[in-house]
């Protein structure tokens, strides 16, 4: 393993057991993950909301800004490799802590910007092409953030790895995505309900909401990480069988 690639442990949980494990990992490591997210998100979200926050007339508290996508792409995409590094460290019982995870994310940051942009561009182009190709591309690229976070992109093509891992697994990937986003949706609605009792015209409240949202969305990152580990384990176990059949 080189300095730009993380260890990829064997992982054999599937289905509901995998999703349950992802939720457990998220809440068990909730405070350190919140710290990781806050380091990046608080200054960025505060500046964004101070200049661009617009109060909504809706009774439901749901701040949004036309700058959200750009802010995430340029500044918050580094959070994913930080979180993945930290969770992998916990799964491997290694001594990797918060500092190492933060440094890993900063090292991967430029690559995350490039591949996040490519991801969005490919899916958007697919949606323009009669929608269905966009949905297929979204599933095909579902593990791209994890692959960029874990693997050395100077030695492999993440898009090619995505394609190989997604081959004959589209339906499986869709089910995991639905399960992960369903769990996130439950937490998100609880978050909205809690913030509905707070002032809806303050950029400070909007920043706090964005921080909580950026923290909760890391549940999806953990789900995708476990799916990646499970599929890689499956592929590695099938490789010797393929060699034997060829002989």
C-alpha positions as CSV (number, residue, x, y, z in Angstrom):
1,X,0.0,0.0,0.0
2,X,1.3,3.5,-0.8
3,X,0.9,6.7,1.0
4,X,-2.1,7.7,-1.2
5,X,-4.2,4.6,-0.6
6,X,-6.0,3.3,2.5
7,X,-6.2,-0.3,3.7
8,X,-9.3,-2.1,2.3
9,X,-10.4,-4.7,4.9
10,X,-12.6,-7.7,4.1
11,X,-16.2,-7.0,4.7
12,X,-19.0,-9.5,4.3
13,X,-22.2,-7.9,5.7
14,X,-25.0,-7.5,3.2
15,X,-28.5,-6.1,3.0
16,X,-30.1,-4.8,6.2
17,X,-27.2,-5.9,8.3
18,X,-24.9,-3.6,6.3
19,X,-27.3,-0.7,6.6
20,X,-27.7,-1.3,10.4
21,X,-23.9,-1.4,10.8
22,X,-23.6,1.9,8.9
23,X,-26.2,3.6,11.3
24,X,-24.3,2.1,14.3
25,X,-21.0,3.4,13.1
26,X,-22.4,6.8,12.5
27,X,-23.9,7.3,15.9
28,X,-21.1,5.5,17.7
29,X,-18.7,8.0,16.2
30,X,-21.1,10.9,16.1
31,X,-19.1,13.4,18.2
32,X,-15.7,12.9,16.4
33,X,-17.6,13.1,13.0
34,X,-19.3,16.3,14.1
35,X,-15.9,17.7,15.0
36,X,-14.5,16.8,11.6
37,X,-17.5,18.3,9.8
38,X,-17.5,21.4,11.9
39,X,-13.8,22.2,11.2
40,X,-14.6,22.5,7.5
41,X,-18.3,23.5,7.5
42,X,-18.7,26.2,10.2
43,X,-16.5,28.9,8.6
44,X,-17.6,28.1,5.0
45,X,-21.4,27.9,5.9
46,X,-21.2,31.0,8.1
47,X,-19.7,33.1,5.3
48,X,-22.1,31.7,2.7
49,X,-25.2,32.4,4.9
50,X,-24.0,35.8,6.1
51,X,-23.9,37.0,2.5
52,X,-26.4,34.9,0.7
53,X,-29.0,33.7,3.2
54,X,-32.6,34.6,2.3
55,X,-35.4,34.0,4.9
56,X,-38.2,31.8,3.7
57,X,-41.9,32.6,4.1
58,X,-42.6,28.9,4.6
59,X,-43.6,27.6,8.1
60,X,-41.1,24.8,7.6
61,X,-37.5,25.8,8.4
62,X,-35.5,24.8,5.3
63,X,-32.7,27.2,4.4
64,X,-31.2,26.9,1.0
65,X,-28.9,29.0,-1.2
66,X,-28.0,29.2,-4.8
67,X,-24.4,28.9,-3.6
68,X,-24.9,25.5,-1.9
69,X,-23.7,23.3,-4.8
70,X,-20.7,25.5,-5.5
71,X,-19.8,25.7,-1.8
72,X,-20.0,22.0,-1.4
73,X,-17.9,21.3,-4.5
74,X,-15.1,23.7,-3.8
75,X,-14.9,23.6,0.0
76,X,-16.9,20.8,1.6
77,X,-16.0,17.9,-0.7
78,X,-12.9,17.4,1.5
79,X,-15.1,16.2,4.3
80,X,-15.9,12.8,2.7
81,X,-12.3,11.5,2.6
82,X,-11.8,12.8,6.2
83,X,-14.9,10.8,7.4
84,X,-13.9,7.7,5.4
85,X,-10.4,7.8,6.8
86,X,-11.7,8.1,10.3
87,X,-14.3,5.3,10.0
88,X,-11.8,2.9,8.3
89,X,-9.4,3.6,11.2
90,X,-12.1,2.6,13.7
91,X,-13.0,-0.5,11.7
92,X,-9.4,-1.6,11.4
93,X,-8.7,-0.8,15.1
94,X,-5.9,1.4,14.0
95,X,-4.4,4.4,15.9
96,X,-5.5,6.8,13.1
97,X,-7.1,9.8,14.9
98,X,-8.7,13.1,14.0
99,X,-5.5,14.8,13.0
100,X,-4.6,12.0,10.5
101,X,-8.1,12.0,9.1
102,X,-8.1,15.8,8.6
103,X,-4.7,15.7,6.9
104,X,-5.9,12.8,4.7
105,X,-8.9,14.8,3.6
106,X,-6.8,17.8,2.8
107,X,-4.5,15.7,0.7
108,X,-7.4,14.3,-1.2
109,X,-9.2,17.6,-1.6
110,X,-8.1,18.6,-5.1
111,X,-9.0,15.1,-6.4
112,X,-12.4,15.3,-4.8
113,X,-13.1,18.6,-6.5
114,X,-12.2,17.2,-9.9
115,X,-14.1,14.0,-9.6
116,X,-17.1,15.5,-7.9
117,X,-17.3,17.9,-10.9
118,X,-17.0,15.0,-13.3
119,X,-19.7,13.1,-11.4
120,X,-22.1,16.0,-11.6
121,X,-21.4,16.7,-15.2
122,X,-21.9,13.1,-16.3
123,X,-25.1,12.7,-14.4
124,X,-26.4,16.1,-15.7
125,X,-25.6,15.1,-19.3
126,X,-27.4,11.8,-18.8
127,X,-30.5,13.5,-17.5
128,X,-30.5,15.8,-20.5
129,X,-30.4,12.7,-22.6
130,X,-34.0,11.6,-21.7
131,X,-33.5,11.2,-17.9
132,X,-33.0,7.4,-17.8
133,X,-29.3,7.6,-18.8
134,X,-28.8,10.1,-16.0
135,X,-30.2,7.7,-13.5
136,X,-28.0,4.9,-14.8
137,X,-25.0,7.1,-14.6
138,X,-25.9,8.1,-11.0
139,X,-25.9,4.4,-10.0
140,X,-22.7,3.7,-12.0
141,X,-20.9,6.6,-10.2
142,X,-22.4,5.9,-6.8
143,X,-19.2,4.8,-5.2
144,X,-17.0,7.4,-6.9
145,X,-16.5,9.6,-3.8
146,X,-15.4,6.5,-1.8
147,X,-13.1,5.2,-4.5
148,X,-11.4,8.6,-4.8
149,X,-11.2,8.8,-0.9
150,X,-9.7,5.4,-0.5
151,X,-7.6,4.6,-3.6
152,X,-4.6,6.1,-5.2
153,X,-6.1,7.9,-8.2
154,X,-2.6,8.5,-9.7
155,X,-2.4,4.7,-10.3
156,X,-6.0,3.8,-11.2
157,X,-8.9,5.4,-13.1
158,X,-11.8,5.9,-10.6
159,X,-14.4,6.0,-13.4
160,X,-13.2,2.6,-14.7
161,X,-13.2,1.1,-11.1
162,X,-16.8,2.4,-10.7
163,X,-17.9,0.8,-13.9
164,X,-16.3,-2.6,-13.0
165,X,-17.8,-2.6,-9.5
166,X,-21.2,-1.6,-10.7
167,X,-21.3,-4.3,-13.4
168,X,-24.2,-6.6,-12.8
169,X,-24.9,-4.9,-9.5
170,X,-27.1,-2.0,-10.5
171,X,-30.2,-3.4,-8.7
172,X,-28.1,-4.1,-5.6
173,X,-26.7,-0.5,-5.6
174,X,-30.1,1.0,-6.0
175,X,-31.4,-0.9,-3.0
176,X,-28.5,0.2,-0.8
177,X,-29.0,3.8,-2.0
178,X,-32.7,3.7,-1.2
179,X,-32.0,2.2,2.2
180,X,-29.3,4.7,3.0
181,X,-31.3,7.7,1.9
182,X,-34.4,6.4,3.7
183,X,-32.4,6.4,7.0
184,X,-31.0,9.8,6.3
185,X,-34.5,11.1,5.4
186,X,-35.9,10.1,8.8
187,X,-33.1,12.0,10.6
188,X,-33.5,14.9,8.2
189,X,-37.2,15.3,9.0
190,X,-36.4,15.2,12.7
191,X,-33.8,17.9,12.1
192,X,-36.4,20.1,10.3
193,X,-38.9,19.6,13.1
194,X,-36.4,20.7,15.7
195,X,-35.3,23.8,13.8
196,X,-38.9,24.8,13.1
197,X,-39.0,26.0,16.7
198,X,-36.1,28.4,16.1
199,X,-35.9,31.7,14.4
200,X,-36.1,31.2,10.6
201,X,-34.8,34.7,9.6
202,X,-31.3,34.4,11.1
203,X,-28.2,33.5,9.2
204,X,-26.8,32.1,12.4
205,X,-29.6,29.6,12.7
206,X,-29.2,28.8,9.0
207,X,-25.5,28.1,9.6
208,X,-26.3,25.8,12.5
209,X,-28.9,24.0,10.4
210,X,-26.3,23.6,7.5
211,X,-23.8,22.2,10.0
212,X,-26.3,19.6,11.2
213,X,-27.2,18.7,7.6
214,X,-23.5,18.3,6.6
215,X,-23.1,16.0,9.6
216,X,-26.1,13.9,9.0
217,X,-25.3,13.4,5.3
218,X,-22.1,11.6,6.3
219,X,-24.4,8.6,7.1
220,X,-24.6,8.2,3.3
221,X,-20.8,8.3,3.0
222,X,-20.6,5.5,5.6
223,X,-23.2,3.4,3.8
224,X,-21.3,3.9,0.5
225,X,-18.1,3.0,2.2
226,X,-19.5,-0.3,3.5
227,X,-21.0,-1.1,0.1
228,X,-17.6,-0.5,-1.5
229,X,-15.9,-2.8,1.1
230,X,-18.5,-5.5,0.6
231,X,-18.2,-5.4,-3.2
232,X,-14.4,-5.4,-3.2
233,X,-14.4,-8.4,-0.9
234,X,-16.8,-10.2,-3.2
235,X,-14.7,-9.3,-6.3
236,X,-11.5,-10.5,-4.5
237,X,-13.1,-13.8,-3.6
238,X,-14.3,-14.4,-7.1
239,X,-10.9,-13.6,-8.7
240,X,-9.3,-17.0,-7.8
241,X,-12.3,-18.9,-9.1
242,X,-12.0,-17.0,-12.4
243,X,-8.3,-17.9,-12.7
244,X,-9.1,-21.6,-12.0
245,X,-11.8,-21.7,-14.6
246,X,-9.5,-20.1,-17.2
247,X,-6.9,-22.8,-16.4
